[in-house]
């Protein structure tokens, strides 16, 4: 890294006529970028939030939501007439391995159900029928009810009208961790882009460092460019780390080319660099920019499909959600990584990010407060 | 000798209300060390930042070595070394990295090592800025200004908050720069600094220059040569009328502060005997009497009726 021509540093103060040192056109940019990278490297918080935190988050969520075969559903049968018969029907059914049946008195069964110990309570009634107590809001409860019902009906002699057969599938690519990692990538690019650019700028403004820089012949464009470029360097490391984690620990399959993924990441990083620049273009204090940043990022954390699919939101707001830059980035990364969608087919998403980035950057240049 | 810095009828009004600078005229010759002396809030910083091209004046003209900020600001910045009031440089960069960074903005900067040596920062070259003492930070701030090999050095309160030794070090550096043909404009609210360092100075108050000249000239013109300070005990006669003291021979002005009378005097050997007579005639007792050379402080007090350090 020596864009400037450094001269040999012999101590010759007695000889003041040393040849002049000359700087080329890009010396300022090079030094600004280098200084920025040094500062980032020396700031332990940056290393943690940018690199370690996303990895911990991905690892934690990946382990919590790892794929495991559905365990045996705990089911309680209320003791009384018919309890014995129901239990033996269940034990003799072909699906008996998927239940863990206990006979309990009414109070104990209900209490266990309430506390989540049982997914389903079966209460034989006087007419020889059964009453299922289940919670339609708990997926495992719904599952237990239908499984148990099937097993009991079949054991009691119900015939299947349609012949069915089953093939099981648990392919990498359709698991939660596969959904999660591209989302985390996108969110991380947003967070570090906004904070990396916005926070740094307001800090420098507060320190009057921006004013001091403007007092030199430094090209203002070079300064902003260096700030954005530092994001690109970090972006490559961020993406690399998360993808390696996904591939090594969660056996994630990356279908898209690394080139495409890096390019999408670059566009995303620059886009959020621009949004960060705009957010920080006027703020004088760290406190005020922190609030603004959170205000800008909050909707995207919620709506842009980081942790769960945005398809869950009502159809009316879908166009709005798709216009958010993080949605575009997440969708682009997800389809590229998981489905191998080629770059050319990503143009609507690239357009969304590009527009956000360029418009923000231009507005920021217009409103930017250097002093 | 040409004119290094010139401004005419400079005005700056913040938000249409606060008039920080109200019609200020300056002319600084090349090779001169010029000081803007005034209390806090007098408009010194606003003035110097307008001259540095960092603030837009509300009205008035500025010219630096014959160029105006609207013509060729980038070229002009090559000539100026600036140290702002309280710039906090990046704490996680080393001294050398900081100076190198600033050097990289200029076409033909000086060697970083040479500047560090001059500023006695060689030992600290690899220390992070965050670990420096106040004096070292201030020297580093001046180093970032000197590394560009400037024609004019702008220093805004360069020694505020420094210990006496660090102040003296900075004064030496400024003198050295001036000896090599540089022009210096500095602001300060220390009289001794202005008196020792500046060839000429302007006293600024409420956004206007109220007096201008060499320190000796200002003292002679406005401070009187000597100051006679005394206190009398009043024996029930009530307080003596200042007019009584004003009427003594050789007295140019009278000021009362903290129970002491201060007379600006041209010839103390004429005034003091007359003063003693007057005190005796009044039936009072002299409780204190001293004479000293007049200073810039006296000039300022005489001009504004306030002390420099008062808010």
Interface residues (C-beta under 8 A of the other chain):
Chain A: X3 X4 X7 X9 X11 X13 X18 X20 X21 X22 X23 X27 X28 X30 X31 X32 X35 X38 X39 X42 X43 X207 X208 X209 X211 X212 X213 X214 X215 X216 X217 X218 X371
Chain B: X52 X53 X54 X55 X74 X75 X77 X78 X80 X82 X84 X86 X87 X88 X89 X90 X92 X93 X97 X100 X101 X102 X103 X104 X105 X106 X107 X108 X109 X110 X111 X112 X113 X114 X117 X118 X128 X144 X148
